[in-house]
Amino acid sequence: MKNKNTATGKGSRSEGGRKSGHRPVTVTDIANAIGVSRATVSLVLRGSPLVHVDTRAKVEAELRRQRYVYNRGAANLRRQVSSSVALVINDLSNPFFAEFAAGVDEALGAKGYVTLLGSTGESPERQQAVLASMMEHTPAGLILSPAEGSDAAQMRQVLGAHSNVLLFNRELSGAEWDFLALDNQRGAHMATAHLIGLGHRRIFFYGGHADSSSCQQRRAGYAQAMAEAGLKAEEEWMIESAPNRLEAAARTGELFASEPAPTAAVCYNDTVALGLMLGLIARGIRPGHDFAVTGFDDISEAAVTTPPLTTMAVYPRERGRQAAELLLRRLGEPDAKSQRTIAPVELRIRESSGPPRK
C-alpha cells in the first residue's frame, strides 16, 4: 500500500514559499518557477535597469509569492563587495557631528550605500570595540573621526589590511590613510585677529585638550595672530576643558582667576562657546557686551542663540558629503596614494563679539 505522504513528492513546497523541511527559497527556485534564467532573477534583485519591465514584474510577483528573502551579506561575499560604509564618530552628542553624519549619509545613500553608524564617546578603548564590531560587517570603507588618544598601530590591528579609510578632523601619527581636515589654524587666526581689530588685548583661548591635533592647530593660529599684533599669549591664557557645553560652563571661573581679567575668548568650538556664554551669564557678565566670545563650526544653533555667536563657518553637512565623496573615490582607486585635504573656513561675525567696554 502506497504511503500517503509520498503523494506530495520530495520536492513539493510547503506554505510560505519554503521547500518541505524549511529549506530557504533560492534564486534557482524563482527562476525555475517562471521559466527565466538565474541571471535574470539576480539582476532584478540588484535593481538593474537591464531587465524588461514585464519580466521584472513577473519576477517580483514570484518573489513575493514564494516570500523570498534576499541575503545581501551572502551576495556581498560572493561578489567580494559591500553595500555598506562604516562611519565612526568621536562625539555624537556634538551637533557638529550630527550634521556631519547627515551629510555623509546623504552622499552615500545617493550612490546606493548604507551607512553603519558608531560612536566612541572619546574613548580609545570603546573605539577599538566599535571598529572590531564594524569590521564584522565587512563594510566597503570606513570614515573615522578618531577619539582623543587614539593609536594608529592599535587601530591597524583591528582594521587589518583594510585600506579604504578616511580620517576626519584629527590627525594620527603614523597613519597613512586619507585625511580630511578643517583649516583649523587659519580659522583660529581669523577669529583672534577679529577680536584684536575690535580693540581687545587680553584674549584667552578657551576649551579643548592640548593633546588633540585640532586643538593644537587652533591654539597655534591664536598664538600667531597675537604675536603678529605684538601681544604675548601667556601659557595661563590657554584654558583646557572637554569640548562640550557642560564642562565649558563649569570652568568659566578660571578665566577670572587673575587680574586684570580677560575681555574676550577664542573658543575651541561652538559647544564650548555656548557653554562659556552660559557660565558668563550665571556670573552676571553679558556675552557680547561685557565679554566677547567666538566659536568654531557654525552649528545651526549658533545663529539663533542669545546673543548670536560669532564663529568660523565650516559647513558640517557639506563636510560630511565631502568625506563621503573622498571615500567613494578611494573605493574606485584603492591603490592610489593617500591624500590630505584641507577644507576652508569662513568668519561669521555676529553679536557675541562686541568691542571691549571703555
Residue, then its C-alpha position, 0 to 999 in steps of 0.5 A: m500500500k502506497n504511503k500517503n505522504t509520498a503523494t506530495g513528492k520530495g520536492s513539493r513546497s510547503e506554505g510560505g514559499r519554503k521547500s518541505g523541511h524549511r529549506p530557504v527559497t533560492v534564486t534557482d527556485i524563482a527562476n525555475a518557477i517562471g521559466v527565466s534564467r538565474a541571471t535574470v532573477s539576480l539582476v532584478l534583485r540588484g535593481s538593474p535597469l537591464v531587465h524588461v519591465d514585464t519580466r521584472a514584474k513577473v519576477e517580483a510577483e514570484l518573489r513575493r509569492q514564494r516570500y523570498v528573502y534576499n541575503r545581501g551579506a551572502a551576495n556581498l561575499r560572493r561578489q567580494v563587495s559591500s553595500s555598506v560604509a562604516l562611519v565612526i564618530n568621536d562625539l555624537s552628542n556634538p551637533f557638529f557631528a550630527e550634521f556631519a553624519a547627515g551629510v555623509d549619509e546623504a552622499l552615500g545613500a545617493k550612490g546606493y550605500v548604507t551607512l553603519l553608524g558608531s560612536t566612541g564617546e572619546s574613548p580609545e578603548r570603546q573605539q577599538a570595540v566599535l571598529a572590531s564590531m564594524m569590521e564584522h560587517t565587512p563594510a566597503g570603507l570606513i570614515l573615522s573621526p578618531a577619539e582623543g588618544s587614539d593609536a594608529a598601530q592599535m587601530r591597524q590591528v583591528l582594521g587589518a589590511h583594510s585600506n579604504v579609510l578616511l580620517f576626519n578632523r584629527e590627525l594620527s601619527g603614523a597613519e597613512w590613510d586619507f585625511l580630511a581636515l578643517d583649516n583649523q589654524r587659519g580659522a583660529h587666526m581669523a577669529t583672534a585677529h577679529l577680536i584684536g581689530l575690535g580693540h581687545r588685548r587680553i584674549f584667552f583661548y578657551g576649551g579643548h585638550a592640548d593633546s588633540s591635533s585640532c586643538q593644537q592647530r587652533r591654539a597655534g593660529y591664536a598664538q600667531a595672530m597675537a604675536e603678529a599684533g605684538l601681544k604675548a599669549e601667556e601659557e595661563w591664557m590657554i584654558e583646557s576643558a572637554p569640548n562640550r557645553l557642560e564642562a565649558a560652563a563649569r570652568t568659566g571661573e578660571l578665566f577670572a582667576s587673575e587680574p586684570a581679567p580677560t575681555a574676550a575668548v577664542c573658543y575651541n568650538d561652538t559647544v564650548a562657546l555656548g557653554l562659556m556664554l552660559g557660565l558668563i551669564a550665571r556670573g552676571i557678565r553679558p556675552g557680547h557686551d561685557f565679554a566677547v566670545t567666538g566659536f568654531d563650526d557654525i552649528s545651526e544653533a549658533a545663529v539663533t542663540t542669545p546673543p548670536l555667536t560669532t564663529m568660523a563657518v565650516y559647513p558640517r553637512e557639506r563636510g560630511r558629503q565631502a568625506a563621503e565623496l573622498l571615500l567613494r573615490r578611494l573605493g574606485e582607486p584603492d591603490a592610489k596614494s593617500q591624500r590630505t585635504i584641507a577644507p576652508v573656513e569662513l568668519r561669521i561675525r555676529e553679536s557675541s563679539g562686541p568691542p571691549r567696554k571703555 
